Amino acid sequence: MVAAQQQRSSWQSVHGVMLLDKPRGCTSQTALQQVRRALRAEKAGHTGTLDPLADGLLPLCFGAATKFAQMHLDADKAYRAVLQLGVTTTTDDGEGEVIERKALPDWGTEQLLQVLQGFVGTIAQTPPIYSALKRAGKPLYAYARAGQEIDVPSRQVRIDAIGLVSLQGDLLTLDVRCGKGTYIRALARDIGQQLGCGAHLAALRRTASGGFDISQACTLDAVRGLDAGAAQAHLLPVDCLVQGLPRIDLDASQSARLLHGQTLVPELAPTLPSGQVRVHGTTPTRHSFLGVAHWDGHVLSPQRLLSNEELQAQ
């Protein structure tokens, strides 16, 4: 107990975003806690989980960055997906029981590309029954594990692109770019159905999320091997999570008023679109990121701002 308290006392107010290349077989929460310990960070969170069976890009938030983690949940994603053709499973991935096996038809490349192209755009997708989506307050997997049949309604998802990487035997490798809420397991299942042989997701790697790319990420082993100072050097600034928002810059007087929760009527370019904006302003020590506000074309209203301690830590 004493050792744990001493260890906790050495934790710091760390602010920023770590782009992690999460390994396969590790839960997002486990990865988060291991990186948190390496950073000695008091406060941590993530921008949405990545399934244990998947690996790849997982943005992790620390300190002030946790205030903006929710905004990244809606970010577009990109994946490298491996489909095993000819085998259908209960979970639409390799963890489930095999339901059916079929021989692979002799497709031509053009026919395969035509099938893939049919999934690009806004499509109706039925989520896997083994998923955490809730129905009547219970996750769908709870019904599935209890052997209860339940109707799962389809929903609209957006697939921006599907690129054919390779077809080697019964393994079809694809690059997929998609919008929020897309289940790549369901996409694998539906592609297999359309090809007439069935399929399940054999492997999945997230390669991009929002404006972040896997090439920017650190491996978990690398982070665990660093001391706190070296690990913190890999953090991106807090405002990297909102780089896609229009930017507003305020002077010292305007900054002080906004940070005290007041609305402003600044003279801004009329072309600035209404909606959320990222605000930078002048504090007593520097010009820095203040937080996120709402601009309606006339009035700037504070939404989520940094505290004085968080401002000083930038």
C-alpha positions in Angstrom: 0.0 0.0 0.0 2.8 2.4 0.9 4.7 1.7 -2.3 1.6 2.3 -4.3 1.0 5.6 -2.6 4.6 6.7 -3.2 4.3 5.7 -6.8 1.1 7.7 -7.1 2.6 10.7 -5.5 5.2 10.9 -8.3 2.6 11.3 -11.0 2.4 14.7 -12.7 0.0 17.0 -14.5 0.8 15.9 -18.1 -1.1 17.4 -21.0 -1.1 16.2 -24.6 -1.9 13.4 -27.0 0.1 10.2 -27.5 -0.4 8.4 -30.8 0.0 4.7 -29.9 0.4 1.8 -32.3 -1.7 -0.6 -30.1 -0.6 -4.3 -30.4 -3.1 -7.1 -31.3 -4.4 -8.9 -28.2 -4.3 -5.9 -25.9 -7.4 -4.0 -24.8 -7.5 -0.2 -25.3 -7.8 0.3 -21.6 -4.8 -1.8 -20.8 -2.7 0.1 -23.4 -3.9 3.4 -21.9 -2.9 2.5 -18.4 0.5 1.3 -19.4 1.2 4.5 -21.3 -0.2 6.5 -18.4 2.3 4.8 -16.0 5.2 5.5 -18.4 4.2 9.2 -18.6 3.5 9.4 -14.8 0.3 11.2 -15.9 -2.4 11.9 -13.4 -5.3 12.1 -15.8 -5.9 10.0 -18.9 -8.5 8.9 -21.5 -8.8 7.7 -25.1 -10.7 8.8 -28.1 -12.7 5.6 -28.6 -11.6 2.0 -28.2 -9.9 -0.3 -30.7 -11.0 -4.0 -30.4 -8.4 -6.3 -28.7 -8.2 -8.4 -32.0 -7.2 -5.2 -33.9 -3.9 -3.4 -33.9 -2.9 0.1 -35.0 -3.5 3.7 -34.3 -5.0 4.6 -30.9 -4.9 8.3 -29.9 -4.5 8.6 -26.1 -5.3 11.8 -24.2 -3.7 13.1 -21.1 -4.6 16.0 -18.8 -6.3 18.9 -20.7 -6.5 16.8 -23.9 -9.2 14.6 -22.2 -11.6 17.6 -22.5 -11.5 17.2 -26.3 -11.3 13.4 -26.6 -15.1 13.0 -27.2 -14.8 15.3 -30.3 -12.5 12.7 -32.0 -15.0 9.9 -31.7 -16.7 11.1 -34.8 -13.5 11.3 -36.8 -13.1 9.4 -40.1 -11.0 6.3 -39.9 -8.8 4.2 -42.3 -8.1 0.4 -41.9 -6.1 -2.4 -43.5 -8.4 -5.4 -43.3 -7.7 -9.0 -44.1 -10.8 -11.1 -45.0 -10.8 -14.9 -45.0 -13.0 -15.9 -47.8 -15.1 -19.1 -47.8 -15.6 -19.2 -44.0 -18.5 -17.6 -42.1 -18.5 -17.3 -38.3 -20.9 -16.4 -35.6 -19.0 -13.2 -34.7 -18.0 -12.1 -38.2 -14.3 -12.5 -37.1 -11.9 -15.2 -36.2 -13.1 -15.6 -32.6 -16.5 -17.0 -33.4 -17.6 -20.5 -34.2 -17.6 -21.5 -37.9 -21.1 -21.5 -39.3 -20.4 -22.4 -42.9 -17.6 -23.2 -45.3 -17.9 -22.7 -49.0 -15.6 -23.2 -52.0 -14.2 -20.0 -53.6 -15.7 -19.1 -57.0 -13.2 -18.3 -59.8 -13.5 -14.6 -59.9 -11.8 -12.2 -62.3 -10.2 -9.0 -61.0 -12.8 -6.9 -62.7 -15.7 -8.8 -61.0 -14.0 -8.5 -57.6 -13.5 -4.8 -58.0 -17.1 -4.4 -59.1 -18.3 -6.1 -56.0 -16.1 -3.9 -53.8 -17.2 -0.7 -55.5 -20.8 -1.6 -54.7 -20.0 -1.0 -51.0 -18.6 2.5 -51.5 -20.9 5.4 -50.6 -23.6 5.6 -48.0 -24.8 2.1 -47.4 -27.2 0.3 -45.0 -25.2 -1.9 -42.6 -26.5 -4.4 -40.0 -24.1 -4.3 -36.9 -22.8 -7.7 -35.8 -24.9 -9.4 -33.2 -21.7 -9.8 -31.1 -21.2 -6.1 -30.5 -21.6 -3.7 -27.6 -24.5 -1.8 -29.2 -27.4 -1.7 -26.8 -31.0 -2.8 -27.2 -33.5 -2.3 -24.3 -30.5 -1.4 -22.1 -28.5 -4.6 -22.8 -25.6 -5.0 -25.2 -26.3 -7.1 -28.3 -23.7 -9.7 -27.3 -25.6 -10.4 -24.1 -28.6 -11.6 -26.2 -26.3 -13.6 -28.5 -24.5 -15.4 -25.6 -27.9 -16.2 -24.1 -29.0 -17.8 -27.3 -31.7 -15.3 -27.8 -32.6 -14.2 -31.3 -33.1 -10.5 -31.7 -33.8 -8.3 -34.7 -30.9 -5.9 -35.3 -32.0 -3.0 -37.5 -29.6 -1.7 -40.2 -28.2 1.8 -40.1 -26.6 4.1 -42.5 -22.8 4.2 -42.6 -20.4 5.9 -45.0 -17.6 4.1 -46.9 -15.4 6.5 -48.7 -13.1 4.1 -50.5 -12.2 0.4 -50.7 -8.8 -0.4 -52.3 -7.8 -3.9 -53.3 -4.4 -4.7 -51.9 -4.1 -8.4 -52.7 -5.9 -11.7 -53.1 -3.7 -14.6 -52.0 -5.5 -17.9 -51.8 -8.5 -17.3 -49.5 -7.1 -14.1 -48.0 -8.4 -10.9 -49.4 -6.6 -7.7 -48.2 -8.3 -4.4 -48.5 -7.7 -0.7 -47.5 -10.9 0.9 -46.3 -11.6 4.5 -45.5 -14.9 5.1 -43.7 -17.0 7.4 -41.5 -18.0 6.9 -37.9 -20.0 3.9 -36.7 -18.8 1.6 -39.5 -18.2 -2.1 -38.5 -15.4 -3.5 -40.6 -16.5 -7.0 -39.4 -19.9 -6.4 -40.9 -18.3 -5.1 -44.1 -16.3 -8.3 -44.3 -19.4 -10.4 -43.8 -21.4 -8.5 -46.4 -18.6 -8.6 -49.0 -18.4 -12.4 -48.5 -22.1 -12.7 -49.0 -22.0 -10.6 -52.2 -19.1 -12.7 -53.5 -21.2 -15.9 -52.9 -18.7 -17.6 -50.6 -19.0 -15.9 -47.2 -16.2 -14.3 -45.3 -15.1 -13.1 -41.9 -12.6 -10.6 -40.7 -9.3 -12.3 -40.0 -7.1 -9.3 -39.2 -7.6 -5.6 -38.8 -5.1 -2.7 -38.5 -6.2 0.9 -38.1 -4.0 3.1 -40.2 -5.5 6.5 -39.7 -7.9 8.4 -37.5 -9.0 11.9 -38.2 -5.8 13.8 -39.2 -3.5 11.3 -37.6 -1.6 8.6 -39.4 -0.1 5.3 -38.1 3.4 6.6 -39.3 3.2 9.1 -36.4 2.6 6.5 -33.7 4.8 4.9 -31.1 4.8 1.2 -30.2 3.7 0.2 -26.7 7.1 -1.6 -26.2 9.0 1.6 -27.1 7.0 3.7 -24.7 7.3 1.3 -21.9 11.1 1.4 -22.3 11.3 5.2 -21.7 11.5 7.2 -18.6 8.8 9.8 -17.9 10.6 12.7 -19.5 11.5 10.8 -22.7 8.0 9.5 -23.0 6.5 13.0 -22.5 8.6 14.2 -25.4 6.4 12.1 -27.7 3.2 14.0 -26.8 1.5 16.1 -29.3 0.0 19.4 -28.1 -3.5 19.5 -26.7 -5.1 21.4 -29.7 -4.0 18.7 -32.2 -7.4 17.1 -31.5 -9.3 20.1 -32.9 -7.0 21.1 -35.8 -9.9 20.5 -38.2 -11.9 23.4 -36.6 -11.7 27.0 -37.9 -9.3 29.1 -35.8 -10.1 32.4 -34.0 -7.4 34.5 -32.4 -8.2 36.9 -29.6 -6.3 39.8 -27.9 -5.5 39.8 -24.2 -8.7 41.6 -23.2 -11.0 39.3 -25.2 -9.1 36.2 -24.0 -9.6 37.2 -20.3 -13.3 37.8 -20.8 -13.8 34.4 -22.6 -11.9 32.6 -20.0 -14.2 34.1 -17.4 -17.2 32.6 -19.2 -18.3 35.7 -21.0 -19.6 35.8 -24.6 -17.9 38.1 -27.1 -18.9 40.0 -30.2 -15.5 40.1 -31.9 -14.9 41.5 -35.4 -14.3 38.4 -37.4 -14.2 37.6 -41.1 -17.8 37.2 -42.4 -16.7 34.1 -44.3 -16.0 32.2 -41.0 -18.6 29.4 -40.9 -20.9 29.1 -37.9 -20.3 26.2 -35.5 -17.5 25.1 -33.2 -14.2 27.0 -33.5 -10.8 26.5 -31.8 -9.7 29.6 -29.9 -6.2 30.9 -29.5 -5.6 34.0 -27.4 -3.1 36.1 -25.4 -2.6 35.3 -21.7 -0.3 37.1 -19.4 2.6 34.9 -20.4 2.0 33.8 -24.0 -0.3 33.5 -27.0 -1.7 30.0 -26.7 -4.7 27.6 -27.2 -7.6 28.5 -25.0 -10.2 25.9 -25.9 -13.3 25.5 -28.0 -16.1 28.0 -28.5 -19.2 28.3 -30.6 -19.5 31.0 -33.3 -23.0 31.8 -34.6 -21.9 34.5 -37.0 -22.1 37.3 -34.5 -21.5 36.0 -31.0 -18.6 33.9 -29.7 -19.7 31.7 -26.7 -17.3 29.6 -24.6 -17.9 25.8 -24.6 -14.9 23.9 -23.3 -11.9 26.0 -22.1 -8.6 25.2 -20.4 -8.1 26.0 -16.8 -5.4 28.4 -15.6 -3.1 25.5 -14.6 -3.6 23.9 -18.0 -2.9 27.2 -19.8 0.3 27.6 -17.8 1.4 24.1 -18.7 1.3 24.7 -22.5 
